Amino acid sequence: MSALLEDSLTFVALLTAIYAATVLVYFILGYGITWLNDRNPERRIQKGRRGEKRKAIEIRQSIASILVTCTSVAIGLFAQHQGWTFFSPWDFSWWTAVPLFLLCMVLFDAWFYFAHRLLHTKLFYKYHLLHHRSVAPSVWSNDSIGLVDTALSQGYYAVITFLVPFPPIILLAHRLFDQINGTFGHAGFEYFASRTARYPWPMLCTTYHDQHHAEFKYNYANYFSFWDRVMGTIAPNYDRRVEVLEGEAPALNLRKAPSVTGAAETTAAD
């Protein structure tokens, strides 16, 4: 077997494993968070919209866009494996795992912010429009993105291994975390409103990205509010909304919510 064929098979096997695992996580999170949402209907952020009606469309698109994301991850890991990167990956240890994971988050958040801002320019918005058809996002919306859009926002994994020698396990752990974070970020229901999600703390809650979908021109970041605050793109009412949600948050319910009959409700499919 030629070296080229062997390398090709190795890459395909790596990509297949990452893709299969990501699709599995996508559905586990989707149905798991839906189960939680069904038991906590009062936590819905956009009361008058039902983004879940786009479920079938979003799943179909997600299956394609997840392949692009996983290809980016596979390229980065394969390049490391082949020794094509500028540095050999650092040895993994439990002592360095947390700071390296946090560094990976910080770098990805910067990449995502500026890629996201680029996708909102006139030249690139046509690639991002598909994602914004989900005005009220749901758990199925996180990966419902155009393929060019996905390549830009998730290309981080294919590039970062050439610049920073993260151990492969750190990159894979970050990819898993980002999938979980993104799904909750698009869930349409608020579970994380707290002081740490508003100024002066840098963390976010689901309302942050939900506002981006509803109002379009604010809240471009992924994990932290730092870049939005520095660049002046944070929603002016975000911190106040989180503070209000903190005070209004009902107790988390894990039992099936009773059916509500006779209540007038808007059911727009946004």
C-alpha positions in Angstrom: 0.0 0.0 0.0 1.4 3.4 -1.0 2.1 6.0 1.7 -0.4 8.3 0.0 -3.2 5.8 0.1 -2.3 4.9 3.7 -2.4 8.5 4.7 -5.7 9.0 2.9 -7.3 6.1 4.7 -6.0 7.4 8.0 -7.6 10.8 7.4 -10.9 9.3 6.2 -11.0 7.1 9.3 -10.3 10.1 11.6 -12.9 12.2 9.9 -15.5 9.4 10.0 -15.0 8.9 13.7 -15.2 12.6 14.6 -18.2 13.1 12.4 -20.1 10.0 13.8 -19.4 11.2 17.3 -20.5 14.7 16.6 -23.8 13.7 15.0 -24.5 11.4 17.9 -23.9 14.3 20.4 -26.0 16.6 18.2 -29.1 14.3 18.6 -28.4 13.4 22.2 -28.3 17.1 23.1 -31.2 18.0 20.9 -33.6 15.5 22.3 -32.2 15.8 25.9 -32.6 19.6 26.0 -36.0 19.4 24.3 -37.0 17.0 27.1 -35.9 19.7 29.6 -37.6 22.5 27.7 -40.9 20.7 27.6 -40.8 20.6 31.4 -40.0 24.3 31.8 -42.1 26.2 29.2 -42.1 29.4 31.3 -38.3 29.7 30.6 -38.9 30.3 26.9 -37.1 33.5 25.9 -39.1 34.6 22.9 -42.7 33.9 24.1 -44.5 34.5 20.8 -42.3 32.4 18.5 -41.9 28.7 18.0 -38.6 28.0 16.3 -39.1 24.2 16.8 -41.3 24.2 13.7 -38.1 24.5 11.6 -36.8 21.2 13.2 -36.7 19.1 10.0 -35.1 21.8 7.9 -32.5 22.5 10.5 -31.6 18.8 11.0 -31.0 18.3 7.3 -28.8 21.3 7.1 -27.0 20.5 10.3 -26.0 17.0 9.0 -24.2 18.7 6.1 -22.6 21.6 8.1 -21.4 19.2 10.8 -19.3 17.5 8.1 -17.6 20.8 7.4 -16.8 21.4 11.0 -15.5 17.9 11.5 -13.4 18.2 8.4 -11.7 21.2 9.9 -11.0 19.3 13.1 -9.7 16.3 11.2 -7.4 18.6 9.1 -5.9 20.1 12.3 -5.4 16.8 14.0 -4.1 15.0 10.9 -1.6 17.9 10.3 -0.3 17.4 13.8 -0.1 13.7 13.4 1.9 14.1 10.1 4.3 16.6 11.6 3.3 19.3 9.2 2.7 21.9 11.9 5.4 24.4 13.1 5.5 22.8 16.5 5.0 19.3 17.9 1.9 19.2 20.3 2.6 19.7 23.9 2.5 16.6 26.1 -0.8 16.3 27.9 -0.9 16.5 31.7 -3.7 17.1 34.2 -1.7 20.0 35.5 -1.8 21.9 32.3 -5.2 20.7 31.0 -7.3 23.5 32.5 -5.1 26.5 31.5 -4.7 25.0 27.9 -8.4 24.4 27.6 -9.1 28.0 28.7 -6.5 29.3 26.3 -8.2 27.3 23.5 -11.5 28.9 24.5 -10.1 32.4 24.5 -8.5 32.0 21.1 -11.6 30.4 19.6 -13.8 33.1 21.0 -11.7 35.8 19.3 -11.6 33.8 16.0 -15.4 33.3 16.2 -16.2 37.0 17.0 -14.3 38.4 14.0 -15.4 35.7 11.6 -19.0 36.3 12.7 -18.6 40.1 12.2 -17.2 39.3 8.7 -20.2 37.2 8.0 -22.5 40.1 8.8 -20.9 42.4 6.1 -22.6 42.9 2.8 -20.0 40.8 1.0 -20.4 37.7 3.1 -23.9 37.9 4.6 -25.4 35.8 1.8 -23.4 32.8 3.3 -24.8 33.6 6.8 -28.4 34.3 5.8 -29.5 30.6 6.2 -28.6 30.6 9.9 -30.6 33.8 10.6 -33.8 32.3 9.1 -34.1 30.9 12.7 -35.2 34.1 14.3 -36.2 32.2 17.4 -33.5 29.5 17.5 -34.0 26.1 18.9 -31.8 23.2 20.0 -31.6 22.1 16.3 -30.4 25.5 15.1 -26.7 25.5 16.3 -25.4 23.7 13.2 -28.0 24.8 10.7 -25.5 27.0 8.9 -24.4 27.4 5.3 -21.3 25.5 4.3 -19.1 28.6 3.6 -20.3 30.1 6.8 -19.3 27.0 8.7 -15.9 26.9 7.1 -15.2 30.4 8.2 -16.5 30.1 11.7 -15.1 26.6 12.4 -11.9 26.9 10.3 -10.2 27.6 13.6 -9.4 23.9 14.2 -7.6 23.6 10.8 -5.5 26.6 11.5 -4.8 26.7 15.2 -2.6 23.5 15.3 -0.1 25.3 13.0 0.2 28.1 15.5 -0.4 26.7 19.0 0.7 23.1 19.8 -2.4 22.1 21.7 -2.5 18.4 22.6 -5.1 16.6 20.5 -7.2 15.8 23.5 -7.6 19.5 24.3 -8.8 20.2 20.8 -11.3 17.4 21.0 -12.5 18.4 24.5 -13.0 21.9 23.2 -14.9 20.7 20.2 -17.2 18.7 22.5 -17.7 21.7 24.8 -18.4 24.0 21.9 -21.1 21.6 20.7 -22.7 21.6 24.1 -22.4 25.3 24.6 -23.7 26.1 21.1 -26.7 23.9 21.5 -27.7 25.5 24.9 -26.9 28.9 23.3 -29.5 28.2 20.6 -32.0 26.4 22.9 -34.4 29.3 23.2 -34.9 28.7 26.9 -32.9 30.4 29.7 -31.2 28.2 32.3 -28.0 30.2 33.0 -29.0 33.7 33.9 -26.8 34.7 36.8 -24.4 37.5 37.9 -21.6 35.8 36.1 -23.5 36.2 32.8 -23.5 40.0 33.0 -21.2 42.9 33.7 -18.6 43.0 35.1 -18.3 39.2 34.5 -17.4 37.9 31.1 -19.5 34.8 30.8 -22.7 34.5 28.8 -26.2 32.9 29.1 -28.6 31.7 26.4 -30.3 35.1 26.2 -27.0 36.5 24.7 -27.1 34.6 21.5 -30.9 34.6 21.4 -30.8 38.4 21.2 -28.4 38.1 18.3 -31.0 36.1 16.4 -33.9 38.3 17.3 -32.2 41.7 16.9 -29.5 40.8 14.4 -26.9 43.5 15.0 -25.7 42.7 18.5 -23.9 40.0 20.5 -21.5 38.3 18.0 -19.3 36.5 20.5 -19.4 32.9 21.5 -18.2 32.3 25.1 -17.3 35.7 26.5 -18.8 39.2 26.3 -15.3 40.8 26.1 -15.1 41.5 22.4 -18.6 42.7 22.1 -18.0 45.2 25.0 -14.7 46.4 23.6 -16.0 46.7 20.0 -19.4 48.3 21.1 -21.5 45.5 19.7 -23.2 44.2 22.8 -27.0 44.7 23.0 -27.6 47.8 25.2 -30.3 46.0 27.2 -28.5 42.7 27.6 -27.2 43.1 31.2 -30.5 44.5 32.4 -32.4 41.6 30.8 -30.2 39.1 32.5 -30.7 40.8 35.9 -34.4 40.7 35.4 -34.3 37.0 34.4 -32.3 36.2 37.5 -35.1 37.6 39.7 -37.9 35.9 37.7 -36.3 32.5 37.2 -38.7 29.8 38.4 -37.5 26.6 40.0 -36.2 24.0 37.6 -38.8 21.4 36.9 -38.0 17.9 35.8 -41.6 16.6 35.7 -43.8 16.9 32.6 -45.4 20.3 32.5 -49.3 20.2 32.5 -51.0 21.1 29.3 -52.4 24.6 29.1 -55.7 24.9 27.3 -57.7 28.0 26.3 -54.6 30.2 26.3 -54.1 32.4 23.3 -50.6 32.0 21.9 -48.7 33.1 18.9 -47.1 30.2 17.1 -45.0 31.9 14.4 -42.6 29.4 12.9 -39.5 31.7 13.2 
